Amino acid sequence: QVQLVESGGGLVQAGGSLRLSCAASGRTFSSYAMGWFRQAPGKEREFVASIDWSGGRTYYADSVKGRFTISRDNAKKTVYLQMNSLKPEDTAVYYCAGGIYGSVRSNYRYWGQGTQVTVSS
């Protein structure tokens, strides 16, 4: 079992930066790929970024490529999402998830409770 807790969300102006963290409990954190998803009001939850178990492979949605960076520290059981050049359209609840590497939401078995990111124009 893996439990995930996100932190680091908040209100930021367009062009600013935020760093999200996701702390995991459980002994098997390093066995899972980790991902970040987001859900804006009235929209479906969408893929943002994924990182494999070792941190050697990363994959991004086109909408965030070049602005967001996913990373992980297996010793700390934590995954990060560094978000730069934020835009109002990045406003959403951000969720971290543990599962199979890639963008398919149904391949992620474990989910956090989410953290709100609001980008003002």
Accessible surface in RSA format (square Angstrom, percent):
REM  Atomic radii and reference values for relative SASA: ProtOr
REM  Chains: A
REM  Algorithm: Lee & Richards
REM  Probe-radius: 1.40
REM  Slices: 20
REM RES _ NUM      All-atoms   Total-Side   Main-Chain    Non-polar    All polar
REM                ABS   REL    ABS   REL    ABS   REL    ABS   REL    ABS   REL
RES GLN A   1   166.10  92.9 126.02  92.1  40.08  95.4  59.92 127.6 106.18  80.5
RES VAL A   2     8.65   5.7   2.09   1.9   6.56  15.8   2.09   1.8   6.56  17.8
RES GLN A   3   129.87  72.6 125.01  91.4   4.86  11.6  36.74  78.2  93.13  70.6
RES LEU A   4     9.63   5.4   0.14   0.1   9.49  23.9   0.14   0.1   9.49  25.5
RES VAL A   5    88.81  58.4  86.70  78.5   2.11   5.1  86.70  75.3   2.11   5.7
RES GLU A   6     7.70   4.4   0.00   0.0   7.70  18.3   0.00   0.0   7.70   6.3
RES SER A   7    61.00  51.5  56.43  75.3   4.57  10.5  41.53  88.4  19.47  27.3
RES GLY A   8    38.23  47.1   0.00   N/A  38.23  47.1  24.95  68.5  13.28  29.7
RES GLY A   9    29.72  36.7   0.00   N/A  29.72  36.7   2.37   6.5  27.35  61.3
RES GLY A  10    29.57  36.5   0.00   N/A  29.57  36.5  29.42  80.7   0.15   0.3
RES LEU A  11   133.60  74.4 101.40  72.5  32.20  80.9 101.40  71.2  32.20  86.6
RES VAL A  12    24.11  15.9  18.78  17.0   5.32  12.8  24.11  20.9   0.00   0.0
RES GLN A  13   138.11  77.2 135.78  99.2   2.33   5.5  37.49  79.8 100.62  76.3
RES ALA A  14    50.06  46.0  26.53  40.9  23.53  53.5  26.97  38.0  23.09  61.2
RES GLY A  15    56.07  69.1   0.00   N/A  56.07  69.1  29.83  81.9  26.24  58.8
RES GLY A  16    22.22  27.4   0.00   N/A  22.22  27.4  21.36  58.6   0.86   1.9
RES SER A  17    58.80  49.7  38.94  52.0  19.86  45.7  22.72  48.4  36.08  50.5
RES LEU A  18    34.55  19.2  29.77  21.3   4.78  12.0  34.55  24.3   0.00   0.0
RES ARG A  19   131.85  55.4 116.86  59.6  14.99  35.7  34.23  46.8  97.62  59.2
RES LEU A  20     0.00   0.0   0.00   0.0   0.00   0.0   0.00   0.0   0.00   0.0
RES SER A  21    27.72  23.4  27.70  37.0   0.02   0.1  12.79  27.2  14.92  20.9
RES CYS A  22     0.01   0.0   0.01   0.0   0.01   0.0   0.00   0.0   0.01   0.0
RES ALA A  23    52.29  48.1  49.55  76.5   2.74   6.2  49.93  70.3   2.36   6.3
RES ALA A  24    13.31  12.2   0.00   0.0  13.31  30.3   1.39   2.0  11.92  31.6
RES SER A  25    53.13  44.9  48.47  64.7   4.66  10.7  47.77 101.7   5.36   7.5
RES GLY A  26    27.48  33.9   0.00   N/A  27.48  33.9  19.47  53.4   8.01  17.9
RES ARG A  27   228.64  96.0 199.39 101.6  29.25  69.6  75.57 103.3 153.07  92.8
RES THR A  28    56.67  40.3  55.16  55.9   1.51   3.6  56.08  75.3   0.59   0.9
RES PHE A  29     2.42   1.2   1.92   1.2   0.50   1.3   2.14   1.3   0.28   0.8
RES SER A  30    48.15  40.7  44.81  59.8   3.34   7.7  15.39  32.8  32.77  45.9
RES SER A  31    84.16  71.1  49.79  66.5  34.37  79.2  31.58  67.3  52.58  73.7
RES TYR A  32    45.97  21.5  45.18  25.7   0.78   2.0  27.38  20.6  18.58  22.9
RES ALA A  33     7.75   7.1   4.43   6.8   3.32   7.5   4.43   6.2   3.32   8.8
RES MET A  34     0.83   0.4   0.83   0.6   0.00   0.0   0.00   0.0   0.83   1.1
RES GLY A  35     0.00   0.0   0.00   N/A   0.00   0.0   0.00   0.0   0.00   0.0
RES TRP A  36     0.00   0.0   0.00   0.0   0.00   0.0   0.00   0.0   0.00   0.0
RES PHE A  37     1.40   0.7   1.40   0.9   0.00   0.0   1.40   0.8   0.00   0.0
RES ARG A  38    15.06   6.3  15.06   7.7   0.00   0.0   2.18   3.0  12.88   7.8
RES GLN A  39    60.06  33.6  56.66  41.4   3.40   8.1  10.73  22.8  49.33  37.4
RES ALA A  40    24.02  22.1  20.31  31.3   3.71   8.4  20.74  29.2   3.28   8.7
RES PRO A  41   120.24  87.6  91.94  83.8  28.30 102.9 104.46  86.2  15.78  98.1
RES GLY A  42    93.78 115.6   0.00   N/A  93.78 115.6  45.93 126.0  47.85 107.2
RES LYS A  43   144.72  70.6 131.99  81.0  12.72  30.3  83.27  74.9  61.45  65.5
RES GLU A  44   142.21  81.6 129.77  98.2  12.44  29.6  53.48 103.4  88.73  72.4
RES ARG A  45    63.04  26.5  51.39  26.2  11.65  27.7   3.82   5.2  59.22  35.9
RES GLU A  46    81.45  46.8  76.85  58.1   4.60  10.9  31.03  60.0  50.42  41.2
RES PHE A  47    24.99  12.5  14.78   9.2  10.22  26.6  14.78   9.0  10.22  29.2
RES VAL A  48     0.16   0.1   0.16   0.1   0.00   0.0   0.16   0.1   0.00   0.0
RES ALA A  49     0.00   0.0   0.00   0.0   0.00   0.0   0.00   0.0   0.00   0.0
RES SER A  50     0.00   0.0   0.00   0.0   0.00   0.0   0.00   0.0   0.00   0.0
RES ILE A  51     3.98   2.3   3.98   3.0   0.00   0.0   3.98   2.9   0.00   0.0
RES ASP A  52    11.91   8.3  11.91  11.9   0.00   0.0   2.44   5.7   9.47   9.4
RES TRP A  53   150.52  60.4 149.60  72.4   0.92   2.2 124.35  66.3  26.17  42.5
RES SER A  54    61.10  51.6  30.94  41.3  30.15  69.5  22.83  48.6  38.26  53.6
RES GLY A  55    29.96  36.9   0.00   N/A  29.96  36.9   8.30  22.8  21.67  48.5
RES GLY A  56    66.01  81.4   0.00   N/A  66.01  81.4  33.68  92.4  32.34  72.4
RES ARG A  57   136.81  57.4 132.29  67.4   4.51  10.7  59.71  81.6  77.09  46.7
RES THR A  58    60.69  43.2  35.45  35.9  25.25  60.2  12.74  17.1  47.96  72.5
RES TYR A  59   102.79  48.0 100.29  57.1   2.50   6.5  58.50  44.0  44.29  54.6
RES TYR A  60    36.25  16.9  31.74  18.1   4.52  11.8  26.28  19.7   9.98  12.3
RES ALA A  61    21.28  19.6  14.22  21.9   7.06  16.1  21.28  30.0   0.00   0.0
RES ASP A  62   122.31  85.7  98.94  98.5  23.37  55.3  37.64  88.6  84.67  84.4
RES SER A  63    64.84  54.8  42.71  57.0  22.13  51.0  50.09 106.7  14.75  20.7
RES VAL A  64     0.35   0.2   0.32   0.3   0.03   0.1   0.35   0.3   0.00   0.0
RES LYS A  65   118.34  57.7  98.81  60.6  19.53  46.5  62.99  56.7  55.35  59.0
RES GLY A  66    81.76 100.8   0.00   N/A  81.76 100.8  42.51 116.7  39.25  87.9
RES ARG A  67    30.96  13.0  25.82  13.2   5.13  12.2  25.14  34.4   5.81   3.5
RES PHE A  68     5.17   2.6   0.00   0.0   5.17  13.5   0.00   0.0   5.17  14.8
RES THR A  69    72.02  51.2  71.19  72.2   0.83   2.0  43.38  58.3  28.64  43.3
RES ILE A  70     4.70   2.7   0.00   0.0   4.70  11.3   0.00   0.0   4.70  12.7
RES SER A  71    46.17  39.0  45.37  60.5   0.81   1.9  33.26  70.8  12.92  18.1
RES ARG A  72    30.90  13.0   3.32   1.7  27.58  65.7   3.76   5.1  27.13  16.4
RES ASP A  73    44.97  31.5  40.34  40.2   4.63  11.0  14.57  34.3  30.40  30.3
RES ASN A  74    50.16  34.6  34.55  33.4  15.61  37.6  19.85  47.8  30.31  29.3
RES ALA A  75   101.71  93.5  57.86  89.3  43.85  99.7  70.20  98.9  31.51  83.5
RES LYS A  76   142.99  69.8 120.33  73.8  22.67  54.0  74.11  66.7  68.88  73.4
RES LYS A  77    71.59  34.9  71.59  43.9   0.00   0.0  43.92  39.5  27.67  29.5
RES THR A  78    15.49  11.0  15.49  15.7   0.00   0.0   6.21   8.3   9.29  14.0
RES VAL A  79     0.00   0.0   0.00   0.0   0.00   0.0   0.00   0.0   0.00   0.0
RES TYR A  80    30.48  14.2  30.48  17.3   0.00   0.0  15.82  11.9  14.66  18.1
RES LEU A  81     0.00   0.0   0.00   0.0   0.00   0.0   0.00   0.0   0.00   0.0
RES GLN A  82    58.32  32.6  58.21  42.5   0.11   0.3  28.29  60.2  30.03  22.8
RES MET A  83     0.00   0.0   0.00   0.0   0.00   0.0   0.00   0.0   0.00   0.0
RES ASN A  84    59.11  40.8  59.11  57.1   0.00   0.0  15.77  38.0  43.34  41.9
RES SER A  85    59.69  50.4  54.64  72.9   5.05  11.6  19.39  41.3  40.30  56.5
RES LEU A  86     2.51   1.4   0.00   0.0   2.51   6.3   0.00   0.0   2.51   6.8
RES LYS A  87    86.13  42.0  85.64  52.5   0.48   1.2  39.62  35.7  46.50  49.5
RES PRO A  88    56.18  40.9  49.12  44.8   7.06  25.7  49.46  40.8   6.72  41.8
RES GLU A  89   123.46  70.9  97.10  73.5  26.37  62.8  63.10 122.0  60.36  49.3
RES ASP A  90     0.81   0.6   0.81   0.8   0.00   0.0   0.00   0.0   0.81   0.8
RES THR A  91    35.72  25.4  32.06  32.5   3.66   8.7  30.14  40.5   5.58   8.4
RES ALA A  92     1.25   1.1   0.64   1.0   0.61   1.4   1.25   1.8   0.00   0.0
RES VAL A  93    41.24  27.1  41.09  37.2   0.16   0.4  41.09  35.7   0.16   0.4
RES TYR A  94     0.00   0.0   0.00   0.0   0.00   0.0   0.00   0.0   0.00   0.0
RES TYR A  95    31.66  14.8  31.66  18.0   0.00   0.0   7.23   5.4  24.44  30.1
RES CYS A  96     0.00   0.0   0.00   0.0   0.00   0.0   0.00   0.0   0.00   0.0
RES ALA A  97     0.00   0.0   0.00   0.0   0.00   0.0   0.00   0.0   0.00   0.0
RES GLY A  98     0.55   0.7   0.00   N/A   0.55   0.7   0.55   1.5   0.00   0.0
RES GLY A  99     8.71  10.7   0.00   N/A   8.71  10.7   3.87  10.6   4.84  10.8
RES ILE A 100   112.54  64.0 108.84  81.1   3.70   8.9 112.08  80.7   0.45   1.2
RES TYR A 101    57.54  26.9  41.34  23.5  16.20  42.2  32.60  24.5  24.95  30.8
RES GLY A 102    13.86  17.1   0.00   N/A  13.86  17.1  13.86  38.0   0.00   0.0
RES SER A 103    44.37  37.5  32.83  43.8  11.54  26.6   7.93  16.9  36.44  51.0
RES VAL A 104    79.58  52.4  74.44  67.4   5.14  12.4  79.02  68.7   0.55   1.5
RES ARG A 105   109.76  46.1 104.00  53.0   5.75  13.7  28.67  39.2  81.09  49.1
RES SER A 106   103.29  87.3  64.26  85.8  39.03  89.9  57.90 123.3  45.39  63.6
RES ASN A 107    59.26  40.9  49.83  48.2   9.43  22.7   5.04  12.1  54.22  52.4
RES TYR A 108     8.74   4.1   0.00   0.0   8.74  22.8   0.20   0.1   8.54  10.5
RES ARG A 109   176.67  74.2 147.64  75.3  29.03  69.1  53.10  72.6 123.57  74.9
RES TYR A 110    20.10   9.4  17.73  10.1   2.36   6.2  16.22  12.2   3.87   4.8
RES TRP A 111    77.42  31.1  48.51  23.5  28.91  67.9  37.82  20.2  39.60  64.2
RES GLY A 112     9.85  12.1   0.00   N/A   9.85  12.1   1.97   5.4   7.89  17.7
RES GLN A 113   113.33  63.4  83.36  60.9  29.97  71.3  73.35 156.1  39.98  30.3
RES GLY A 114    12.29  15.2   0.00   N/A  12.29  15.2   0.50   1.4  11.79  26.4
RES THR A 115    19.08  13.6  13.29  13.5   5.80  13.8   7.62  10.2  11.46  17.3
RES GLN A 116    84.98  47.5  76.96  56.2   8.01  19.1  49.49 105.3  35.48  26.9
RES VAL A 117     0.00   0.0   0.00   0.0   0.00   0.0   0.00   0.0   0.00   0.0
RES THR A 118    47.89  34.1  47.89  48.6   0.00   0.0  35.83  48.1  12.06  18.2
RES VAL A 119     7.28   4.8   0.00   0.0   7.28  17.5   0.00   0.0   7.28  19.7
RES SER A 120    42.90  36.2  36.53  48.8   6.37  14.7  35.45  75.5   7.44  10.4
RES SER A 121   130.67 110.4  68.51  91.4  62.16 143.2  55.40 118.0  75.27 105.4
END  Absolute sums over single chains surface
CHAIN  1 A     6251.3       4775.6       1475.7       3254.1       2997.2
END  Absolute sums over all chains
TOTAL          6251.3       4775.6       1475.7       3254.1       2997.2
